[in-house]
Amino acid sequence: MYYFLNITQWIRVNQLDIMGRLIEQLPFEMLWVDVDSNIIYANEKFRETIGYSKKECEKLSIPDINVTVTPESWKDHWDIVHETG
């Protein structure tokens, strides 16, 4: 009797899990933000630096942590990053 197992999905899930753990433990601050400057993810070092919990960070936007950033300046910045990579 033969059994065939497609482990491609399992490998992808595990790779994402490993990458997520690595990003969480980076020795520098890491943020994922959306087009509207909302924080989608903040790693442990960032949360430690600003003194907020994971849940609190997910309610913040870039202007909340950097008062020099306006919605207009964020849009300009986003467009430049999006165009240039």
N, C-alpha and C positions, 0 to 999 in steps of 0.2 A: 504494500500500500504506500502511495506517495502523497505527501502533503506539500502544497505550494503556499507560500506566505508572501504577500507583497508588503515589504517593510518600508516602502518609500514614505508613506504617511507617518509612520512611527519615527523614522529618521528626521523628517521635517519638524515634527513636534518636539523632539528632543533637542534638535539644533536651536530652535527658538527658545526653549527652556534654558539651555546653556548660555545663549547670547543674553537673555534677560538677566540671568544671575550675574554674568560678567559686567553688564552695564550698571546694575544695581551696586556693585562693589567697586566701581572705578574710584581711583584716588582723587578725582576732580569732579566738579559739578557738571551734570548732564541734564538737559531739558529737551522734551519734545513739545512743540507748540503747534497750534493750528493756524490757519490763514487769518483768523480773527485775534490772534495773540493769546489765546487761552492755553494754559498749561495742561497738556494731556498727560505728561509723565515727568516726574522729577526724581532723580536717583537719590540714594541715601545721603551722599556727600552734600548735595544741594540742600536737602531738607535740614540736615545738620547745620549747615552754614547759616541759613536764614531762620532756623528755629521753628519750623512749621512741620506739622504731621503730613503724611501722604494725602489724607483726605483734604486737609486745609490747602495744600498746594494745588490740588485739582480744581479748586474753586478760584484760583488766582489767574490773572493775566499779566502779561509783561508790564503794562503801565502800573499795575499794582506794586510791582517790585522795583521799577525804574521810572521815576516820575518824569524823566526827560523824554520818555517815549509817549507819543500821542497816537491815536488811531490812524491819523494820516501818515505820520512818520513810519509807523509799523507797516502800513500797506506798501509804502515806497520800498522799505527794506525787504519785505516779503517778495515783492516783484523782482528786485535785483537778485536775490538769492535764488528764486525760482528760475530766472533766466540764465544765470551763470552756473548754477549748481552748487 
